[in-house]
Amino acid sequence: MTAVILAGGKSSRMGSNKAFLKLKGKTFIERQIGLLREMFDEIFISANTPSEYEYLNLPVFKDIYPEKGPLCGIYTSLINSSSFYTFMLACDMPFVESGLIKHLKDFTKEYDVVVPKSERGLEPLHAFYSKNCIDPIKRELDADNLRIISFFPHVKVKIVELESLTSPDSFKNSIKNLNTRDEYEVVKNVKLPS
């Protein structure tokens, strides 16, 4: 399977590229790559500024349609993925855990999308997608329906309720994303799992 780090956002509320914020001496994206390497054969980055990511020595794919947001990042990634299933991960989730990814992966055989649900709602930027999603996503992009979940009614979706899992607290941490400088300042000194 393939994993993609979605790093195409503007990070306007953070004020700088979230992928390069540091935790314990490593950038968010470096932490994510280290974890994903243990689980996936292929990893690449979805970003519209490839030169920023050159030092990571991973392929970087720019959105096929500019200015269409993360839904287009998912679409572009599925087209470029060499696997039928691809795990999509937002670059602003620094506490990702392999346990939750493995749990979601167990459902992929029967579904086109496997997405966790937290108390905030669906977490589509920490989810698996199959290539069966390509055409339904294209139709939504063409119609300018840019909400990630806009195509969900047209594919088979498995929603995994985090509350129903054995260790929901650590899994909730896994899908925690940071949007503002204040949120980042709070977590900078958090003790990370080894």
N, CA and C atoms as an extended XYZ file, in Angstrom:
582
Properties=species:S:1:pos:R:3:atomname:S:1:resname:S:1:resid:I:1 pbc="F F F"
N         0.828       -1.202        0.000 N   MET     1
C         0.000        0.000        0.000 CA  MET     1
C         0.866        1.257        0.000 C   MET     1
N         0.224        2.328       -0.340 N   THR     2
C         0.905        3.621       -0.448 CA  THR     2
C         0.396        4.562        0.642 C   THR     2
N         1.264        5.441        1.109 N   ALA     3
C         0.854        6.515        2.025 CA  ALA     3
C         1.226        7.849        1.408 C   ALA     3
N         0.341        8.811        1.570 N   VAL     4
C         0.571       10.156        1.044 CA  VAL     4
C         0.417       11.163        2.177 C   VAL     4
N         1.370       12.083        2.271 N   ILE     5
C         1.253       13.189        3.219 CA  ILE     5
C         0.734       14.400        2.446 C   ILE     5
N        -0.432       14.880        2.846 N   LEU     6
C        -1.062       16.018        2.178 CA  LEU     6
C        -0.539       17.311        2.797 C   LEU     6
N         0.245       18.038        2.019 N   ALA     7
C         0.894       19.247        2.533 CA  ALA     7
C         0.607       20.443        1.633 C   ALA     7
N        -0.567       20.462        1.049 N   GLY     8
C        -0.882       21.519        0.092 CA  GLY     8
C        -1.580       22.719        0.667 C   GLY     8
N        -1.892       22.690        1.961 N   GLY     9
C        -2.654       23.786        2.561 CA  GLY     9
C        -1.859       25.071        2.664 C   GLY     9
N        -2.569       26.159        2.903 N   LYS    10
C        -1.899       27.471        2.961 CA  LYS    10
C        -1.368       27.809        4.356 C   LYS    10
N        -1.787       27.053        5.389 N   SER    11
C        -1.323       27.289        6.771 CA  SER    11
C        -1.516       28.745        7.184 C   SER    11
N        -2.600       29.372        6.714 N   SER    12
C        -2.758       30.812        6.959 CA  SER    12
C        -2.927       31.128        8.449 C   SER    12
N        -3.644       30.276        9.189 N   ARG    13
C        -3.843       30.564       10.616 CA  ARG    13
C        -2.567       30.337       11.419 C   ARG    13
N        -1.719       29.409       10.951 N   MET    14
C        -0.476       29.132       11.668 CA  MET    14
C         0.574       30.197       11.366 C   MET    14
N         0.537       30.737       10.165 N   GLY    15
C         1.500       31.771        9.808 CA  GLY    15
C         2.771       31.244        9.172 C   GLY    15
N         2.959       29.914        9.166 N   SER    16
C         4.095       29.305        8.471 CA  SER    16
C         3.699       27.880        8.100 C   SER    16
N         4.465       27.261        7.221 N   ASN    17
C         4.133       25.914        6.740 CA  ASN    17
C         4.132       24.921        7.900 C   ASN    17
N         2.955       24.327        8.152 N   LYS    18
C         2.815       23.426        9.302 CA  LYS    18
C         3.701       22.187        9.187 C   LYS    18
N         3.969       21.763        7.960 N   ALA    19
C         4.791       20.561        7.763 CA  ALA    19
C         6.172       20.710        8.399 C   ALA    19
N         6.662       21.961        8.510 N   PHE    20
C         8.029       22.184        8.979 CA  PHE    20
C         8.107       22.690       10.418 C   PHE    20
N         6.981       22.699       11.116 N   LEU    21
C         7.030       22.995       12.553 CA  LEU    21
C         7.756       21.846       13.240 C   LEU    21
N         8.439       22.144       14.334 N   LYS    22
C         9.263       21.122       14.980 CA  LYS    22
C         8.680       20.660       16.312 C   LYS    22
N         8.863       19.377       16.565 N   LEU    23
C         8.559       18.768       17.858 CA  LEU    23
C         9.750       17.923       18.235 C   LEU    23
N        10.348       18.215       19.364 N   LYS    24
C        11.502       17.434       19.835 CA  LYS    24
C        12.569       17.275       18.747 C   LYS    24
N        12.849       18.377       18.053 N   GLY    25
C        13.956       18.378       17.096 CA  GLY    25
C        13.653       17.857       15.704 C   GLY    25
N        12.432       17.363       15.486 N   LYS    26
C        12.076       16.875       14.148 CA  LYS    26
C        10.852       17.619       13.647 C   LYS    26
N        10.807       17.887       12.349 N   THR    27
C         9.614       18.539       11.802 CA  THR    27
C         8.459       17.547       11.802 C   THR    27
N         7.256       18.102       11.744 N   PHE    28
C         6.062       17.242       11.695 CA  PHE    28
C         6.193       16.221       10.567 C   PHE    28
N         6.584       16.715        9.388 N   ILE    29
C         6.605       15.830        8.222 CA  ILE    29
C         7.694       14.763        8.358 C   ILE    29
N         8.806       15.095        8.972 N   GLU    30
C         9.862       14.097        9.194 CA  GLU    30
C         9.387       13.018       10.160 C   GLU    30
N         8.661       13.433       11.204 N   ARG    31
C         8.098       12.460       12.154 CA  ARG    31
C         7.138       11.506       11.436 C   ARG    31
N         6.278       12.091       10.592 N   GLN    32
C         5.295       11.274        9.881 CA  GLN    32
C         5.967       10.294        8.920 C   GLN    32
N         6.966       10.776        8.196 N   ILE    33
C         7.665        9.900        7.244 CA  ILE    33
C         8.308        8.727        7.982 C   ILE    33
N         8.937        9.013        9.131 N   GLY    34
C         9.574        7.948        9.907 CA  GLY    34
C         8.584        6.868       10.297 C   GLY    34
N         7.398        7.268       10.728 N   LEU    35
C         6.384        6.299       11.127 CA  LEU    35
C         5.818        5.552        9.919 C   LEU    35
N         5.518        6.276        8.855 N   LEU    36
C         4.908        5.649        7.677 CA  LEU    36
C         5.856        4.679        6.984 C   LEU    36
N         7.164        4.962        7.057 N   ARG    37
C         8.147        4.071        6.420 CA  ARG    37
C         8.088        2.659        6.993 C   ARG    37
N         7.698        2.551        8.275 N   GLU    38
C         7.628        1.231        8.908 CA  GLU    38
C         6.445        0.419        8.386 C   GLU    38
N         5.494        1.087        7.734 N   MET    39
C         4.240        0.421        7.378 CA  MET    39
C         3.925        0.380        5.891 C   MET    39
N         4.517        1.264        5.111 N   PHE    40
C         4.118        1.387        3.704 CA  PHE    40
C         5.323        1.245        2.772 C   PHE    40
N         5.080        0.619        1.614 N   ASP    41
C         6.149        0.415        0.623 CA  ASP    41
C         6.440        1.697       -0.142 C   ASP    41
N         5.416        2.495       -0.354 N   GLU    42
C         5.563        3.704       -1.164 CA  GLU    42
C         5.025        4.888       -0.358 C   GLU    42
N         5.803        5.969       -0.330 N   ILE    43
C         5.353        7.200        0.327 CA  ILE    43
C         5.643        8.358       -0.620 C   ILE    43
N         4.682        9.242       -0.762 N   PHE    44
C         4.984       10.488       -1.467 CA  PHE    44
C         4.219       11.631       -0.829 C   PHE    44
N         4.488       12.825       -1.321 N   ILE    45
C         3.939       14.042       -0.737 CA  ILE    45
C         3.061       14.735       -1.774 C   ILE    45
N         1.919       15.222       -1.325 N   SER    46
C         1.049       16.032       -2.171 CA  SER    46
C         1.238       17.480       -1.743 C   SER    46
N         1.841       18.286       -2.626 N   ALA    47
C         2.126       19.690       -2.276 CA  ALA    47
C         2.290       20.494       -3.552 C   ALA    47
N         1.985       21.772       -3.461 N   ASN    48
C         2.084       22.631       -4.646 CA  ASN    48
C         3.365       23.437       -4.709 C   ASN    48
N         4.263       23.170       -3.753 N   THR    49
C         5.576       23.838       -3.745 CA  THR    49
C         6.661       22.762       -3.604 C   THR    49
N         6.860       21.938       -4.643 N   PRO    50
C         7.750       20.777       -4.540 CA  PRO    50
C         9.158       21.103       -4.055 C   PRO    50
N         9.677       22.282       -4.410 N   SER    51
C        11.074       22.584       -4.049 CA  SER    51
C        11.274       22.597       -2.532 C   SER    51
N        10.244       22.970       -1.771 N   GLU    52
C        10.351       23.009       -0.307 CA  GLU    52
C        10.638       21.621        0.284 C   GLU    52
N        10.206       20.597       -0.427 N   TYR    53
C        10.265       19.234        0.123 CA  TYR    53
C        11.378       18.387       -0.484 C   TYR    53
N        12.200       19.004       -1.348 N   GLU    54
C        13.249       18.252       -2.048 CA  GLU    54
C        14.169       17.506       -1.095 C   GLU    54
N        14.499       18.130        0.043 N   TYR    55
C        15.478       17.534        0.954 CA  TYR    55
C        15.001       16.207        1.542 C   TYR    55
N        13.719       15.924        1.444 N   LEU    56
C        13.172       14.675        2.002 CA  LEU    56
C        13.366       13.485        1.061 C   LEU    56
N        13.766       13.771       -0.175 N   ASN    57
C        14.015       12.711       -1.172 CA  ASN    57
C        12.813       11.796       -1.386 C   ASN    57
N        11.647       12.394       -1.462 N   LEU    58
C        10.425       11.656       -1.785 CA  LEU    58
C         9.760       12.332       -2.982 C   LEU    58
N         9.015       11.563       -3.785 N   PRO    59
C         8.285       12.203       -4.891 CA  PRO    59
C         7.269       13.203       -4.340 C   PRO    59
N         7.092       14.298       -5.058 N   VAL    60
C         6.098       15.309       -4.693 CA  VAL    60
C         5.212       15.553       -5.921 C   VAL    60
N         3.900       15.469       -5.722 N   PHE    61
C         2.964       15.687       -6.813 CA  PHE    61
C         2.120       16.928       -6.552 C   PHE    61
N         2.087       17.808       -7.554 N   LYS    62
C         1.265       19.017       -7.460 CA  LYS    62
C        -0.164       18.681       -7.873 C   LYS    62
N        -1.131       19.426       -7.304 N   ASP    63
C        -2.535       19.207       -7.639 CA  ASP    63
C        -2.769       19.334       -9.139 C   ASP    63
N        -3.561       18.406       -9.660 N   ILE    64
C        -3.907       18.448      -11.079 CA  ILE    64
C        -4.726       19.704      -11.386 C   ILE    64
N        -5.648       20.043      -10.476 N   TYR    65
C        -6.432       21.278      -10.609 CA  TYR    65
C        -6.034       22.207       -9.473 C   TYR    65
N        -5.418       23.331       -9.777 N   PRO    66
C        -5.017       24.252       -8.702 CA  PRO    66
C        -6.230       24.833       -7.976 C   PRO    66
N        -6.001       25.208       -6.722 N   GLU    67
C        -7.008       25.915       -5.919 CA  GLU    67
C        -8.288       25.119       -5.676 C   GLU    67
N        -8.185       23.788       -5.641 N   LYS    68
C        -9.384       22.979       -5.357 CA  LYS    68
C        -9.285       22.284       -4.006 C   LYS    68
N        -8.294       22.659       -3.205 N   GLY    69
C        -8.229       22.187       -1.826 CA  GLY    69
C        -7.834       20.729       -1.654 C   GLY    69
N        -8.036       20.217       -0.429 N   PRO    70
C        -7.564       18.862       -0.117 CA  PRO    70
C        -8.254       17.761       -0.926 C   PRO    70
N        -9.485       18.009       -1.374 N   LEU    71
C       -10.150       16.977       -2.195 CA  LEU    71
C        -9.343       16.728       -3.459 C   LEU    71
N        -8.787       17.782       -4.041 N   CYS    72
C        -7.959       17.612       -5.233 CA  CYS    72
C        -6.629       16.949       -4.887 C   CYS    72
N        -6.105       17.221       -3.677 N   GLY    73
C        -4.897       16.530       -3.235 CA  GLY    73
C        -5.119       15.027       -3.165 C   GLY    73
N        -6.277       14.632       -2.651 N   ILE    74
C        -6.620       13.205       -2.578 CA  ILE    74
C        -6.758       12.628       -3.992 C   ILE    74
N        -7.451       13.356       -4.851 N   TYR    75
C        -7.656       12.922       -6.240 CA  TYR    75
C        -6.315       12.724       -6.958 C   TYR    75
N        -5.453       13.740       -6.884 N   THR    76
C        -4.139       13.683       -7.531 CA  THR    76
C        -3.320       12.513       -6.978 C   THR    76
N        -3.407       12.316       -5.674 N   SER    77
C        -2.636       11.248       -5.033 CA  SER    77
C        -3.118        9.873       -5.489 C   SER    77
N        -4.429        9.694       -5.589 N   LEU    78
C        -4.956        8.393       -6.031 CA  LEU    78
C        -4.530        8.088       -7.465 C   LEU    78
N        -4.511        9.104       -8.295 N   ILE    79
C        -4.091        8.899       -9.687 CA  ILE    79
C        -2.614        8.494       -9.744 C   ILE    79
N        -1.792        9.087       -8.886 N   ASN    80
C        -0.348        8.828       -8.915 CA  ASN    80
C         0.087        7.626       -8.079 C   ASN    80
N        -0.801        7.115       -7.252 N   SER    81
C        -0.445        5.993       -6.384 CA  SER    81
C        -0.308        4.709       -7.204 C   SER    81
N         0.686        3.901       -6.858 N   SER    82
C         0.849        2.619       -7.551 CA  SER    82
C         0.037        1.516       -6.873 C   SER    82
N        -0.659        1.856       -5.787 N   SER    83
C        -1.445        0.871       -5.035 CA  SER    83
C        -2.936        1.117       -5.240 C   SER    83
N        -3.725        0.073       -5.051 N   PHE    84
C        -5.177        0.230       -5.142 CA  PHE    84
C        -5.695        1.043       -3.956 C   PHE    84
N        -5.095        0.808       -2.782 N   TYR    85
C        -5.473        1.564       -1.583 CA  TYR    85
C        -4.352        2.512       -1.185 C   TYR    85
N        -4.739        3.724       -0.789 N   THR    86
C        -3.760        4.718       -0.372 CA  THR    86
C        -4.224        5.352        0.934 C   THR    86
N        -3.280        5.465        1.866 N   PHE    87
C        -3.570        6.137        3.131 CA  PHE    87
C        -3.215        7.602        2.985 C   PHE    87
N        -4.177        8.476        3.290 N   MET    88
C        -3.970        9.926        3.190 CA  MET    88
C        -3.834       10.513        4.594 C   MET    88
N        -2.804       11.346        4.767 N   LEU    89
C        -2.538       11.921        6.078 CA  LEU    89
C        -2.204       13.404        5.945 C   LEU    89
N        -2.908       14.252        6.705 N   ALA    90
C        -2.606       15.683        6.704 CA  ALA    90
C        -1.289       15.932        7.423 C   ALA    90
N        -0.518       16.886        6.924 N   CYS    91
C         0.813       17.150        7.481 CA  CYS    91
C         0.760       17.809        8.858 C   CYS    91
N        -0.445       18.218        9.305 N   ASP    92
C        -0.527       18.908       10.601 CA  ASP    92
C        -0.972       17.980       11.733 C   ASP    92
N        -0.784       16.667       11.548 N   MET    93
C        -1.109       15.692       12.596 CA  MET    93
C         0.197       15.060       13.099 C   MET    93
N         0.857       15.663       14.066 N   PRO    94
C         2.195       15.200       14.455 CA  PRO    94
C         2.212       13.984       15.378 C   PRO    94
N         1.042       13.589       15.915 N   PHE    95
C         1.025       12.505       16.903 CA  PHE    95
C         0.489       11.194       16.341 C   PHE    95
N         0.584       11.028       15.036 N   VAL    96
C         0.035        9.839       14.371 CA  VAL    96
C         0.589        8.569       15.010 C   VAL    96
N        -0.285        7.583       15.148 N   GLU    97
C         0.133        6.310       15.734 CA  GLU    97
C        -0.151        5.166       14.776 C   GLU    97
N         0.783        4.238       14.710 N   SER    98
C         0.632        3.114       13.788 CA  SER    98
C        -0.568        2.248       14.156 C   SER    98
N        -0.908        2.185       15.461 N   GLY    99
C        -2.013        1.327       15.885 CA  GLY    99
C        -3.321        1.676       15.211 C   GLY    99
N        -3.622        2.970       15.113 N   LEU   100
C        -4.874        3.381       14.488 CA  LEU   100
C        -4.834        3.132       12.981 C   LEU   100
N        -3.697        3.408       12.360 N   ILE   101
C        -3.582        3.170       10.911 CA  ILE   101
C        -3.798        1.683       10.613 C   ILE   101
N        -3.174        0.822       11.407 N   LYS   102
C        -3.335       -0.633       11.196 CA  LYS   102
C        -4.779       -1.055       11.397 C   LYS   102
N        -5.437       -0.473       12.385 N   HIS   103
C        -6.838       -0.809       12.647 CA  HIS   103
C        -7.711       -0.422       11.451 C   HIS   103
N        -7.495        0.768       10.915 N   LEU   104
C        -8.263        1.211        9.748 CA  LEU   104
C        -7.969        0.322        8.540 C   LEU   104
N        -6.709       -0.033        8.388 N   LYS   105
C        -6.286       -0.836        7.238 CA  LYS   105
C        -7.005       -2.191        7.199 C   LYS   105
N        -7.339       -2.715        8.380 N   ASP   106
C        -8.022       -4.013        8.443 CA  ASP   106
C        -9.367       -4.011        7.726 C   ASP   106
N        -9.959       -2.848        7.530 N   PHE   107
C       -11.280       -2.768        6.898 CA  PHE   107
C       -11.215       -2.530        5.389 C   PHE   107
N       -10.015       -2.321        4.857 N   THR   108
C        -9.944       -1.821        3.476 CA  THR   108
C       -10.490       -2.795        2.443 C   THR   108
N       -10.375       -4.088        2.674 N   LYS   109
C       -10.762       -5.038        1.617 CA  LYS   109
C       -12.203       -4.880        1.132 C   LYS   109
N       -13.097       -4.484        2.016 N   GLU   110
C       -14.513       -4.435        1.621 CA  GLU   110
C       -15.018       -3.030        1.319 C   GLU   110
N       -14.173       -2.013        1.487 N   TYR   111
C       -14.658       -0.634        1.357 CA  TYR   111
C       -13.740        0.204        0.476 C   TYR   111
N       -14.296        1.308       -0.022 N   ASP   112
C       -13.498        2.245       -0.829 CA  ASP   112
C       -12.902        3.354        0.030 C   ASP   112
N       -13.570        3.678        1.133 N   VAL   113
C       -13.063        4.675        2.070 CA  VAL   113
C       -13.187        4.089        3.472 C   VAL   113
N       -12.109        4.168        4.238 N   VAL   114
C       -12.161        3.796        5.659 CA  VAL   114
C       -11.713        5.028        6.433 C   VAL   114
N       -12.666        5.603        7.185 N   VAL   115
C       -12.419        6.904        7.808 CA  VAL   115
C       -12.776        6.855        9.293 C   VAL   115
N       -11.900        7.375       10.157 N   PRO   116
C       -12.251        7.423       11.581 CA  PRO   116
C       -13.209        8.574       11.875 C   PRO   116
N       -13.967        8.394       12.954 N   LYS   117
C       -14.880        9.454       13.394 CA  LYS   117
C       -14.594        9.751       14.856 C   LYS   117
N       -14.327       11.018       15.132 N   SER   118
C       -14.079       11.464       16.509 CA  SER   118
C       -15.269       12.298       16.966 C   SER   118
N       -15.168       12.893       18.144 N   GLU   119
C       -16.266       13.753       18.593 CA  GLU   119
C       -16.415       14.985       17.711 C   GLU   119
N       -15.362       15.310       16.943 N   ARG   120
C       -15.454       16.459       16.012 CA  ARG   120
C       -16.199       16.088       14.733 C   ARG   120
N       -16.321       14.790       14.469 N   GLY   121
C       -16.916       14.331       13.216 CA  GLY   121
C       -15.938       13.456       12.451 C   GLY   121
N       -16.175       13.305       11.167 N   LEU   122
C       -15.305       12.463       10.337 CA  LEU   122
C       -13.926       13.100       10.208 C   LEU   122
N       -12.916       12.246       10.087 N   GLU   123
C       -11.520       12.708        9.964 CA  GLU   123
C       -10.964       12.232        8.606 C   GLU   123
N       -11.409       12.862        7.506 N   PRO   124
C       -11.062       12.349        6.177 CA  PRO   124
C        -9.611       12.570        5.762 C   PRO   124
N        -8.841       13.313        6.589 N   LEU   125
C        -7.422       13.497        6.272 CA  LEU   125
C        -6.546       12.588        7.131 C   LEU   125
N        -7.148       11.471        7.565 N   HIS   126
C        -6.429       10.391        8.260 CA  HIS   126
C        -7.194        9.123        7.887 C   HIS   126
N        -7.201        8.810        6.582 N   ALA   127
C        -8.112        7.773        6.093 CA  ALA   127
C        -7.548        7.050        4.882 C   ALA   127
N        -8.101        5.867        4.627 N   PHE   128
C        -7.743        5.087        3.437 CA  PHE   128
C        -8.756        5.339        2.328 C   PHE   128
N        -8.245        5.409        1.090 N   TYR   129
C        -9.087        5.579       -0.090 CA  TYR   129
C        -8.654        4.583       -1.163 C   TYR   129
N        -9.623        4.052       -1.911 N   SER   130
C        -9.283        3.151       -3.019 CA  SER   130
C        -9.365        3.906       -4.339 C   SER   130
N        -8.834        3.289       -5.376 N   LYS   131
C        -8.880        3.922       -6.695 CA  LYS   131
C       -10.304        4.012       -7.230 C   LYS   131
N       -11.243        3.278       -6.635 N   ASN   132
C       -12.653        3.418       -7.039 CA  ASN   132
C       -13.188        4.813       -6.754 C   ASN   132
N       -12.470        5.585       -5.946 N   CYS   133
C       -12.915        6.944       -5.604 CA  CYS   133
C       -12.575        7.957       -6.692 C   CYS   133
N       -11.694        7.605       -7.615 N   ILE   134
C       -11.179        8.597       -8.579 CA  ILE   134
C       -12.309        9.246       -9.383 C   ILE   134
N       -13.143        8.446      -10.020 N   ASP   135
C       -14.202        9.028      -10.871 CA  ASP   135
C       -15.234        9.816      -10.069 C   ASP   135
N       -15.719        9.280       -8.931 N   PRO   136
C       -16.649       10.084       -8.134 CA  PRO   136
C       -16.046       11.404       -7.656 C   PRO   136
N       -14.761       11.393       -7.286 N   ILE   137
C       -14.123       12.656       -6.864 CA  ILE   137
C       -14.046       13.620       -8.046 C   ILE   137
N       -13.697       13.110       -9.207 N   LYS   138
C       -13.582       13.965      -10.405 CA  LYS   138
C       -14.912       14.676      -10.682 C   LYS   138
N       -16.009       13.934      -10.529 N   ARG   139
C       -17.326       14.562      -10.765 CA  ARG   139
C       -17.579       15.702       -9.777 C   ARG   139
N       -17.190       15.506       -8.523 N   GLU   140
C       -17.384       16.565       -7.514 CA  GLU   140
C       -16.484       17.769       -7.800 C   GLU   140
N       -15.239       17.497       -8.196 N   LEU   141
C       -14.320       18.597       -8.523 CA  LEU   141
C       -14.850       19.399       -9.713 C   LEU   141
N       -15.348       18.679      -10.716 N   ASP   142
C       -15.886       19.367      -11.900 CA  ASP   142
C       -17.082       20.242      -11.548 C   ASP   142
N       -17.840       19.813      -10.529 N   ALA   143
C       -19.021       20.574      -10.111 CA  ALA   143
C       -18.689       21.605       -9.024 C   ALA   143
N       -17.393       21.705       -8.686 N   ASP   144
C       -16.941       22.628       -7.624 CA  ASP   144
C       -17.520       22.303       -6.244 C   ASP   144
N       -17.838       21.026       -6.031 N   ASN   145
C       -18.211       20.563       -4.689 CA  ASN   145
C       -16.929       20.103       -4.015 C   ASN   145
N       -16.324       20.963       -3.216 N   LEU   146
C       -14.965       20.706       -2.746 CA  LEU   146
C       -14.887       20.123       -1.333 C   LEU   146
N       -16.029       19.881       -0.702 N   ARG   147
C       -15.978       19.209        0.608 CA  ARG   147
C       -15.458       17.798        0.384 C   ARG   147
N       -14.542       17.365        1.218 N   ILE   148
C       -13.940       16.050        0.997 CA  ILE   148
C       -15.004       14.961        0.967 C   ILE   148
N       -15.997       15.068        1.861 N   ILE   149
C       -16.973       13.979        1.953 CA  ILE   149
C       -18.064       14.057        0.886 C   ILE   149
N       -17.972       15.010       -0.030 N   SER   150
C       -19.039       15.191       -1.024 CA  SER   150
C       -19.249       13.952       -1.891 C   SER   150
N       -18.200       13.170       -2.116 N   PHE   151
C       -18.341       11.988       -2.976 CA  PHE   151
C       -18.678       10.714       -2.200 C   PHE   151
N       -18.699       10.786       -0.874 N   PHE   152
C       -18.907        9.585       -0.058 CA  PHE   152
C       -20.185        8.811       -0.419 C   PHE   152
N       -21.304        9.488       -0.757 N   PRO   153
C       -22.509        8.723       -1.085 CA  PRO   153
C       -22.356        7.821       -2.317 C   PRO   153
N       -21.307        8.042       -3.103 N   HIS   154
C       -21.149        7.293       -4.364 CA  HIS   154
C       -20.149        6.140       -4.261 C   HIS   154
N       -19.623        5.890       -3.072 N   VAL   155
C       -18.666        4.798       -2.864 CA  VAL   155
C       -19.022        4.066       -1.567 C   VAL   155
N       -18.336        2.945       -1.323 N   LYS   156
C       -18.589        2.184       -0.088 CA  LYS   156
C       -17.690        2.733        1.022 C   LYS   156
N       -18.317        3.253        2.078 N   VAL   157
C       -17.584        3.929        3.151 CA  VAL   157
C       -17.740        3.166        4.459 C   VAL   157
N       -16.628        2.942        5.136 N   LYS   158
C       -16.641        2.373        6.484 CA  LYS   158
C       -16.241        3.481        7.455 C   LYS   158
N       -17.131        3.807        8.388 N   ILE   159
C       -16.830        4.794        9.419 CA  ILE   159
C       -16.431        4.047       10.688 C   ILE   159
N       -15.247        4.347       11.191 N   VAL   160
C       -14.740        3.692       12.405 CA  VAL   160
C       -14.852        4.675       13.564 C   VAL   160
N       -15.769        4.386       14.476 N   GLU   161
C       -15.982        5.265       15.639 CA  GLU   161
C       -14.824        5.085       16.621 C   GLU   161
N       -14.087        6.146       16.872 N   LEU   162
C       -12.946        6.038       17.785 CA  LEU   162
C       -13.393        5.651       19.193 C   LEU   162
N       -14.558        6.114       19.601 N   GLU   163
C       -15.051        5.816       20.953 CA  GLU   163
C       -15.259        4.321       21.168 C   GLU   163
N       -15.482        3.582       20.067 N   SER   164
C       -15.766        2.147       20.202 CA  SER   164
C       -14.492        1.307       20.297 C   SER   164
N       -13.324        1.936       20.155 N   LEU   165
C       -12.073        1.180       20.142 CA  LEU   165
C       -11.498        1.047       21.549 C   LEU   165
N       -10.580        0.095       21.691 N   THR   166
C       -10.080       -0.217       23.034 CA  THR   166
C        -9.263        0.903       23.655 C   THR   166
N        -8.512        1.652       22.864 N   SER   167
C        -7.738        2.747       23.463 CA  SER   167
C        -8.085        4.067       22.771 C   SER   167
N        -9.332        4.540       22.965 N   PRO   168
C        -9.764        5.728       22.222 CA  PRO   168
C        -8.944        6.972       22.512 C   PRO   168
N        -8.374        7.084       23.724 N   ASP   169
C        -7.652        8.321       24.049 CA  ASP   169
C        -6.399        8.501       23.208 C   ASP   169
N        -5.593        7.421       23.081 N   SER   170
C        -4.375        7.556       22.271 CA  SER   170
C        -4.738        7.717       20.797 C   SER   170
N        -5.828        7.090       20.371 N   PHE   171
C        -6.242        7.243       18.979 CA  PHE   171
C        -6.744        8.659       18.707 C   PHE   171
N        -7.370        9.265       19.702 N   LYS   172
C        -7.822       10.651       19.531 CA  LYS   172
C        -6.615       11.572       19.340 C   LYS   172
N        -5.546       11.261       20.062 N   ASN   173
C        -4.306       12.025       19.917 CA  ASN   173
C        -3.771       11.885       18.497 C   ASN   173
N        -3.923       10.682       17.950 N   SER   174
C        -3.402       10.374       16.624 CA  SER   174
C        -4.020       11.258       15.542 C   SER   174
N        -5.299       11.613       15.720 N   ILE   175
C        -5.972       12.423       14.689 CA  ILE   175
C        -6.005       13.902       15.058 C   ILE   175
N        -5.299       14.266       16.121 N   LYS   176
C        -5.267       15.679       16.545 CA  LYS   176
C        -4.478       16.506       15.527 C   LYS   176
N        -5.115       17.541       15.016 N   ASN   177
C        -4.382       18.412       14.090 CA  ASN   177
C        -4.237       19.804       14.693 C   ASN   177
N        -3.191       20.490       14.280 N   LEU   178
C        -2.871       21.813       14.838 CA  LEU   178
C        -3.083       22.879       13.776 C   LEU   178
N        -3.822       23.908       14.142 N   ASN   179
C        -4.129       24.952       13.162 CA  ASN   179
C        -3.565       26.319       13.502 C   ASN   179
N        -3.338       26.554       14.809 N   THR   180
C        -2.908       27.907       15.192 CA  THR   180
C        -1.595       27.855       15.962 C   THR   180
N        -0.964       29.007       16.034 N   ARG   181
C         0.298       29.115       16.768 CA  ARG   181
C         0.085       28.779       18.248 C   ARG   181
N        -1.049       29.174       18.807 N   ASP   182
C        -1.339       28.863       20.220 CA  ASP   182
C        -1.407       27.355       20.449 C   ASP   182
N        -2.085       26.648       19.549 N   GLU   183
C        -2.182       25.181       19.678 CA  GLU   183
C        -0.788       24.552       19.610 C   GLU   183
N         0.027       25.072       18.725 N   TYR   184
C         1.389       24.553       18.588 CA  TYR   184
C         2.198       24.798       19.862 C   TYR   184
N         2.083       25.984       20.430 N   GLU   185
C         2.833       26.305       21.655 CA  GLU   185
C         2.456       25.356       22.791 C   GLU   185
N         1.186       24.960       22.842 N   VAL   186
C         0.723       24.052       23.895 CA  VAL   186
C         1.368       22.674       23.754 C   VAL   186
N         1.465       22.173       22.530 N   VAL   187
C         1.954       20.790       22.350 CA  VAL   187
C         3.474       20.691       22.250 C   VAL   187
N         4.144       21.822       22.061 N   LYS   188
C         5.606       21.756       21.881 CA  LYS   188
C         6.304       21.010       23.011 C   LYS   188
N         5.756       21.087       24.205 N   ASN   189
C         6.415       20.465       25.342 CA  ASN   189
C         5.727       19.196       25.824 C   ASN   189
N         4.803       18.691       25.018 N   VAL   190
C         4.107       17.451       25.380 CA  VAL   190
C         5.071       16.277       25.301 C   VAL   190
N         4.951       15.360       26.244 N   LYS   191
C         5.793       14.152       26.201 CA  LYS   191
C         5.264       13.255       25.092 C   LYS   191
N         6.137       12.896       24.174 N   LEU   192
C         5.720       12.092       23.025 CA  LEU   192
C         5.894       10.615       23.323 C   LEU   192
N         5.047        9.753       22.694 N   PRO   193
C         5.246        8.316       22.860 CA  PRO   193
C         6.590        7.912       22.250 C   PRO   193
N         7.282        6.987       22.887 N   SER   194
C         8.619        6.629       22.377 CA  SER   194
C         8.508        5.780       21.138 C   SER   194
